[in-house]
């Protein structure tokens, strides 16, 4: 697979990725290497990475707990202290080995430690590969509000190794799949159509699908790095999806990111249909495909009210108004759409049907 050039860095795949990783480390003459992992990637993914690192530079492993619950400023403060105590300087490099939580918080730590050190992302989950590690967004949550504190700052290098996917559960794979479905819905109808029958997709084909998903997100981000225009399209399903994820974050009904986004895409497709943007037959197709992959989640009236209340904190809001990125047909997005609360309530009622 050919490397994909991004804004200020490149994305390399599988064996070529490790060759480029070693070249990057050698050419930049780093003083020390720090590898950020969580408890799972330390056990299952670090043994894959370390034999591929050809360097005499000292390496320190830093492990954090797994899960969205640690993606906060308290963890950042602990990590900044650990880097300082271990002698990290401005010529150190941080390698983020993990899913979206690790690359999000790792990129933020590197961007702010000593006013910024280099970092390299090696995502180990499908969600991290096709979404979280691409585009330069780094950050942490503020309480249960998603990604409220952060930076836009690109890695020195991004390495995609599909071998890491063998360490994932089916639930984690489905979480990442939601972002791939989104890329088709907002940008490429032919790509979306490849997911209409998942039983036809073999693991060998999956590398190609991952590659195209990364291409789509990268093509959008390159046009609009700071999210003033077309990059907002990537938020399809996320306005309600993030609110759903935040609402259930610290409950027994907590959802993975992609599970919440899958629901959000159904709800926001319904909203697009009701606003006479999306044809009804395409809405039915979207709802049918997504519901065939993800189990239905139950929402009480109280849940719905609290989720709507959370929308005021959405990062896309402007002048106090909630702004949705919707689709007007499969493969084409439409931005900056205002939506009344009653239409949002109707979308939840339709989701239940």
SULHU-V271483 format. One line per field, one symbol per residue. ss: DSSP state (H for helix, E for strand, L for the rest). burial: 1 if it has 16 or more other ideal C-beta (glycine too) atoms within 10 Angstrom, else 0. Layout:
# SULHU-V271483
ss=???
burial=???
This chain:
# SULHU-V271483
ss=LLLEELLLLEEEEHHHHHHHHHHHHHHHLLLEEEEEEEHHHHHHLHHHHHLLLLLLLLEEEEEELLLHHHLLHHHHHHHHHHHHHLLLLLLEEEEEEELHHHHHHHHHHHHHHHHLLEEEEEELLHHHHHHHLLLLEEEEEELLEEEEEEEELLLLEEEELHHHHHHLLHHHHHHHHHHHHHHHHHHLHHHHHLLLLHHHLLHHHHHHHHHHHHHHHHHHHHHLLLLLLHHHHHHLLHHHHHHHHHHLLLLLLLLLHHHHHHHHHHHHHHHHHHLLLLLHHHHHHHHHHHHHHLLLLLLLHHHHHHHHHHHHHLLLLELLELLEEEEEELLEEEEEELLLHHHHHHHHHHHHL
burial=10010100111110001101100110000101111111011100110110000000000001110101011000110010011000010001111111111111111111111000111111111111111111111111100111100100111111111101100100010111111111111111001101100000000001001111111111011000101001111111111111111111100000111111111111111111111011000110111011000100101000110011011011110000011111110110111010100001001101100
